[in-house]
Structures are given as structure tokens and as C-alpha cells.
């Protein structure tokens, strides 16, 4: 668009210049050939060869006695007319301006102004995106969805059954309003979709667009606010005017928190653009003007920052929570995405769903896509269960970095560190089962012990939280026991950070400290932004803050001591598991349990042993061959 406009204006300028030159000197090439010097002209006059002249300013055109035409330039010679008259030359005179074409005169006088106007129009179109004309700043950028292009129906939405039922009702309102108005019910004016990122809020809105059969306008919250004050409010007005023209219709505002943040701080001044836009939105949704048949559907993952006036009934009559799916929802989502790939019969989607707790719809879509890409990389025709497992590990733990070179000492320390985590996990009754332990660097970690809960959990007990802190400390304790205090590394930094965060949440938010009781102390820790009061009340004294710090330290120390006790008693298991990790590099949860409880080593991993595959191993890359001691 920009390049096209530039080329067009360049062509216009060049054509104008060419036209000007053409009119200025149409016979320039001819006059140049017949041009004579003034002295020669005088001698020709004296010889009587000049018959006729035309004087135009200082320019002289004439005809010789033989019919030849000529031109010359004369200085201000007062005796010239007298000489010409004496020789009987026919003289005609005219002012210079009369011979100039009228069109050229107009172009010359108006050309600078026309150029300025053209440049102004061009830049105005560029600033406002080329839509709506040069003065179309206040025009709404809402786009009407085309049902034939990329149509999505409710069949494509799975895992959020309650939310789907709520929005299906909105579609029924539009299709058959009399069904509800017969009993005195009113069509809701707004529906707010709330939920974490990736749960399918925008997909749900697209499904409404595909099912409703009414005009569907979509716009982002950021499209309202621009560089000029009042533009956002004007666009809101224009958007609702468009909606009234196409009534009944649906207007979908994605990421409404961009314009719907709480008012009140006043730091932006009275002409704050975002606040003006929000005020106009509030008035349009429930003001003096009625917007019958216009339903607003909005989506956000930050409902806590929205203005209370926006959330009240009459504007957004219902708030639909689109949460992360449970195991049944995840299975349905996987089935929807699995239709797009060629899947092997050995893939059990229920098992995949059970092994992905906490995954959102977007995470599951990414999981299926990663599995398909892994199968394609291996030149397979179908996606097997192995690809799903590898994709799950990649999504959860990060990609493997086998090329990373580590010394034998670093490798050994990592093995004992991860073995410490695993042994403490096995000996904590409230801990989640181990999914996999590895010493292959993944993501940003040198090694990892991955736990998976057996079922979806809404809340956690005090026992589970203490167990998690003990597990987090297991790596550091194992390093201290095996290598001594002086050889302890910084590898446990993230473990310590997680344990401290968990202890702080237990004390300050969950009220799980017996010393401080069930009191929340963390209100003043919230993020401050322009839309809430900046002057927040400090609701914790210095004495209480000291007690909080003591309690946090006590919780972390308790986890440290539990881990130390377990690893001291199970030192043989620690050695056994660390040596097995050095050999096999990756062990599943069941393999670790068999090794510790039954002393049974993996039998199906002979090809993965470091002794036999030097190249694929991080140890083998530097020529090391650790041996397992049975």
C-alpha cells in the first residue's frame, strides 16, 4: 500500500514537470538552430535583408528576405527601432506574458499549493491506515466476519462444556428472541469470557460467529486507542452505529482489558485517552440510548483489573469462566486435534490426557502438533505413542541438549543432585509420583526430575506443601552429603527459590503458619498500576514482618532437615540411583521404583547404555565410559 502510493505520486510529479517543460518551450529545438548573434542581426539589417521582426521583450523573431526565419536576443538598444524603421522593416511588438499559454500560467501559479495539498492528503492517509478517507480517524476498525472463510462451529470447541452452554444460549437469543421475551425476559447486553491464556476464549467467540447466522463484528481492545485524543471514543460510537444498522448482531471485543482498566488514579490527567474510550463504552452499553439487538461479547485473562462499572449487570450481564480442562475435557480436545493427523492404533488419548494435568487447550494443540512434527522428522507415515511421549517430555521439560559437553565430575554431581530429588520423592508419602528422571540437559536445566499428579487437584494440603519443600531441598542435601560443603554448586538456586516462594505463600496467603495464624499479610505486595490507588496501605508492622521472615525460614529449614534425614538413611539407594542415571541417563518412574525396591535394572535399554553408544551420549561425546556397579 505504501509503495503503491509513493509510485503513484512520483508519476504525477514527473508528468507535471514534463507538461510544464513542454508548454514553456514547445519549439525549443527549432529556435536553437535559427538563433543568430545580435551583431550579425545588425549587419543583416544594414544590408536590407531583414523584412519583418517581432519584438517580445528582449527576444526578437524575424524573417529574412529569402523567407528564412531567425531569432536573437537584443540588449536595451534605444536606436534599434529607428534603424529598423529606416531600412523599412515591418515591426510588431507584444508583451512577454501574452505569448505564454493560459494553462501553463494556471499550473505555475497553483502548482506549489496543489503539491502541498497532495502531500498533506498522502500523509494523513498513511497515519490513519488508509481506511475511511483522509479525515476518517474516528471510524471504527471493527471487521465483519465472513462465514464462508475459516468457519468454526461448536463442534470444533471441546473441553469447556459449561462455557459452551452459556454462549449457545446467546445464539438462541438472537435466533429466536420471542422464545425468551414471551416470559418477560430480556436479551443480555453483554457476555464476558474470562479465563487463563490458551483456554479457548477467542475460539469460542469464533464458534458463536459461525453458529449465530447474524452479522458478527470483531475488534481488538487496542484498536480503540490511538495517538489523537478522542479517537477511541469516536470509534466506539461508530462501532455501535454500525451495530445498530446491522441489528441483530454480535460485537466481539478481544482483550478488553486494554481499554477497560480501572479508573481512579488520575495520574493521566482529565483527558486520558483510555479513560475517555472506557467512558464512551460504558455509556453506549447502558446509557440513555438503547442498543436493542446488539450483543457485546468480550474476552480477557485479566478480570481483576477491569473497572467495576464495566462488570455490573446491564453491561456485562453474565461472566463465563473458561477454565483449564479436566481429564475428560483434555481427552475431548485431543480428539478434536487428533482428527487432523494420521494416528497409530496404539495411541490411547485417555492416557495422554491423564499425563497432562494443568494443560490448556492451546498446550494440547501444541502437544499434538509436536508429535506430528517428530513423526515427520523420523519419516514415519503415522504418529505413534512414542512420538506423543517424546512430545510430552519436550513440552513439559524442554528440548534435549545432548551436544552440551560436561566433564565427568559435573556429570556425576548432576546425577547425585537429581538422585537426591528422586529418593526424597519416593520416601515422602504426600509427594506426587515420579514421571521421569534425567541427567540430559533440557531447556535451561542440567538435569530434571519430573513429577506428575495422579489426578487433577484443585487445592493442596499442608502435608503436600511440606513434602514439596523437602523434595526441592533434596538436590542440595545430596551434594553436601556426597561431595562436602566446599563442593556444593549453584545448581540448587532454582530449587531454593521455589521452596522460598512456596513457604512465603503458605505463611502470608494461605494462613498455614500456626505462629501467625489464618491472616493474610500479602495485600500490599500487589502490583501497582495507573488505574488503582497508588497510595496503598501498609498493613503489616515491622515486628510482624520479622515474624513472617522467621516463619518462612522455619518452613524451609524443616524441608531441609526432612530431606537430610531421608538421604542419610537411604544413602545406599542414593548411590544406586546416581550410578544408574550415569549409565542410562534417563529413567522412568516405574524403572526407578523397580531399581530401588526390587533391585531390578532396566532390561529394554541396552541400546541406550553409555558403554555401547558413545556418540549419542553427553558423556560419550568427550570419551567417558562410566560403569554401573551391580
PyMOL commands that set and color helices and strands:
alter all, ss='L'
color gray80, all
select helices_A, chain A and resi 2-24+28-33+38-46+80-86+97-99+102-127+154-156+161-175+178-181+201-212+221-223+231-245+256-258+273-285+303-305+308-311+327-338+349-354+361-377+385-397+408-427+462-483+485-487+490-508+523-525+542-569+571-584+589-598+606-608+620-622
alter helices_A, ss='H'
color red, helices_A
select strands_A, chain A and resi 50-56+59-64+69-73+90-94+143-144+190-194+215-220+249-254+294-300+318-321+433-438+448-452+586-588
alter strands_A, ss='S'
color yellow, strands_A
deselect
rebuild
show_as cartoon
